[in-house]
Amino acid sequence: MKKSIFAIVALTATLATAASAVTINVLALPPDQLTSYWVMTNTSLTVDVPNSGLGMDRPTCSAVTYMIGSDGITHDIVVRKTIPAGDLKSVAASAVKDMHYAPATANGARQPVFTYIIIPFNLPKDPAARKRITDACVLKDFPGAYR
C-alpha cells in the first residue's frame, strides 16, 4: 500500500513539473501583438453578471491573463488586477472564458499563446478619464511575473 501511494505522489510531481515546463514554453504576447497570431471570432459575449455586488456601478478595469490553446479556446484564466477592487472581477473572468479565437493568417500552425486583456466597466465618456482608468490595469511586468 505504501509503495503505490508513494508512486502516485512521484508521478503527480513529475506531471506537475512537465505541465509547468509546457506553460513556460508557450509564446507570451502583449495584447497589442495578439492579432498577429489569433483573432477573436465572437461578435458578442455571454457573461455571468451577479444581480448585486460591491462596486458594480463604478468605473473599473480588470486585467486578465489567459492562454489561447491551439483549439482557439481560452484556458488558465486568472484575474490579476481589478481597480478599484470589487465584484466585477468575476464578470471579467466570465467574459474571457467566453472568448473564442481563430488563427491569424501567419499562425497556420495554431501556436498557443499566453496574453492578457484589460476589461473596462462603466467608463466615463471623457477619453482622458477612460485612459486613466484603464492604464491602472496595465500589467507592466508582463509576462515575467505572471507565468
ABEGO torsion letter per residue (X at the ends): XAAAAAAAAAAAAAAAAAAAAAAAABBBBBAAAAAAABBBABABBBBBBBABEBGAABBBBBBBBBBBBAAGBBBGBBBABBOBBEAAAAAAAAAAAABBBBBBAABAAGBBBBBBBBBBBGBBABAAAAAAAAAAABBAAOAAAAX
